[in-house]
Amino acid sequence: MSTTTTSIATTSEARGTTLRAASPSAPAKLPFSLDIYPKLDYKQAGHLRHFHNLVTQADGEWNHMGPLDGSGEWEDAYRYQLATMCYAASVAHYHRLPLLRSVFRTLVRQMIHKMLHKSVWGYWFLTSHSGKKLDPSLTELRKPWADPVKEENIMYSGHLLLMTSLYAMLFDDDEFVEDKSIRFIWDPLFWGMGTETFEYSNRSLQQVILAQMEKNEWVGVCCEPNAVFVVCNQFPIIAMRYNDIRDGTNEVEKVLERYTAALEKKGMLQNDGLWSAAFLVKQRVAAPTKQGTHTAWNNAFMNAWNSSFVRQNWERQSTGHLVRANGRTVLQATNVAAAYRSIVAENGGVPEDTSAALVKAKELSTQDAYRHPFPFQSASRGLFMMMLSELGRREELNDLLDFADQKLSPKWERGGLFYPRKDDFFDSAGDYVHVEPHSGNSAIGYARLNVEDGQKIMWEHPWTKEGLNSRPWVEGCSLGDDVDFLRGVWDTERRAAIVTLKSWEGDFEKPKDVRIVVRGLPMAEWAIYVNGDLQHTTDVDSNGTLEVKVAVAPSEEVDVVVCEA
């Protein structure tokens, strides 16, 4: 049995409230069912808990996050894991748990803190030298620089811009709009002429990005030297939209007009529907690609502002990567997908017998023509799942999620769910089982937490200062309280704040004490219900604040409802 208890605080946080016996106008039992309010399932809550576990590690500790190449240059680097965790937390807050401001502000703020750690962006000093893989005309290395955002490197700066713009939009917090609020400290212990500090704000960072887009004739900002990737430029574009809303401007409309024209002019969309590998700035040519991973990643976010195009093209873009065979949709390795696409092209369409075509593709995939050009597999698993979640392709997504749960060794650790790194490409049954940290730590979690058109809805209806201040919200609690939050919504019609908590399974003998502060309440008499039973009624004055303390017993759910009496 639950040992749940509640009390109304008498601290300054709740000043102006008056505890009273239950009002005759407040029923002894909650007068409506909570079943109408969706709640996170334990896997969704487990992903959020895993994000919390990762980003609350001591600075410099990156347990479970080590990338395949070790240098931070590939698609599973710390920056991508952290950014995708941030986007997953953001869609979960916006679409599923909008009442829980402090829970998600604390989580996202810590993700930004980690994003600014030198271990995340320090790779850039070496990368800034450039190299012949992406600039074949290079005859000598460039003079390097440590500042990770002043030029190129949109694969870091674009994510950082969106993370800090989301922080302002979701929580009405302008911390990163302040001058020098984004700071990079370059201080190798035994190298260099002394510490260098590079300081920006969200808006000055945006101006640096815009200047580079203009310099590159609006096709985008380079990721690595000389190479503009379509996907990495989606994140700063979305950030500009949120910044426009807060600033009362419309810069993003002008950017998109020039950007879309540049993509067409530079030939960035291939005849087979895939986005080119990159635009090589010096050579002024779009480099061809055979892999669809970046296209899927791009679709997951381009859907925000170009949904009709994404929805019209995603299926042919996914051909070979997502194959319907033996009654389920299965993800294929990059080289197998490229071979499958060649079979489709020769056949004039998807073969009637997809299983036979897949067998043939696996045989062809060992040929040099289909080998992956880099020593590491793309982070395709999580990125295709992110795209499917955004497009609401539940059947395909559920097939991939079921496969992950059956084949990819899901692990629960300290209440968090993730899929450990798996370097093998195929299992004994011939199924593609490779998992890198970007997919296993964050992208699969994003896919579970997102909703159909999750990015598109946020683009079209971002939260505003006025909107946030017009409805109640919860402060005072976080995932650091060792409880998970399964519900967190405000029902305007019933004038009710609904929170469902669960203590995750661990070595806990005593209930977890959680302090829930509801702010922004109208002046009225309010009733507090726990697990459907009336506890107290309370008068709330112009302070608009009410505090509830609740003890959550191990492994049990507790429903807390604050509604007008």
Number of C-alpha atoms within 10 A of each C-alpha: 5 14 12 17 14 19 15 20 19 14 10 9 16 21 16 18 26 16 17 12 9 18 16 9 11 20 14 16 13 19 10 9 8 17 7 7 12 13 19 19 12 17 17 20 25 22 27 29 26 22 27 21 17 22 23 17 12 10 12 11 13 15 11 14 21 18 20 20 13 11 16 21 19 17 23 27 23 25 26 23 23 29 25 25 28 28 22 25 26 28 20 23 22 20 15 21 25 21 25 27 23 19 23 27 22 15 24 28 16 18 25 19 14 22 23 18 17 17 17 20 24 20 16 23 16 15 20 21 15 20 19 12 8 17 17 12 11 13 9 10 11 13 10 13 14 21 20 23 21 16 18 25 24 28 24 21 27 26 25 25 28 26 27 25 25 23 22 23 20 21 17 19 15 15 14 19 19 13 14 14 14 22 14 21 16 20 15 13 8 7 8 10 8 11 11 13 12 15 14 20 19 25 18 17 20 20 12 16 27 20 13 19 21 15 12 15 16 20 26 29 33 26 23 22 22 20 23 27 25 25 24 24 26 24 23 27 28 24 24 23 23 26 26 14 16 18 9 8 12 14 14 19 14 9 16 15 11 16 21 13 13 17 19 11 11 14 16 23 18 15 9 12 16 23 28 24 23 22 26 19 19 13 13 10 14 22 17 16 16 23 27 26 24 24 26 28 22 24 28 28 26 24 23 22 19 14 17 10 12 22 12 10 13 18 13 16 22 21 18 31 28 21 21 18 14 10 8 15 18 19 25 24 24 24 26 27 26 27 26 29 25 17 20 17 13 11 10 9 12 18 16 8 11 17 15 11 21 22 13 15 22 19 12 20 20 14 11 10 13 20 17 19 12 8 9 14 21 23 23 28 27 28 27 29 28 29 27 25 25 23 23 15 13 15 12 20 22 18 17 23 20 12 17 18 13 10 14 20 14 14 13 16 14 14 22 23 23 27 24 18 21 15 13 10 14 14 11 6 6 10 15 20 20 22 24 26 26 32 30 28 29 29 29 27 30 29 25 22 27 27 20 15 19 23 25 21 17 18 17 12 11 19 20 17 16 9 10 18 12 12 16 25 22 25 20 17 20 22 18 14 14 21 27 23 26 21 25 26 24 23 14 10 6 10 17 20 23 21 24 21 21 22 22 24 16 12 8 13 8 11 18 18 17 19 21 21 19 22 19 17 24 18 15 15 20 25 25 28 23 21 17 18 16 19 18 20 26 23 19 21 18 12 16 19 25 28 24 19 16 23 20 26 23 20 16 17 20 22 19 24 25 25 22 21 19
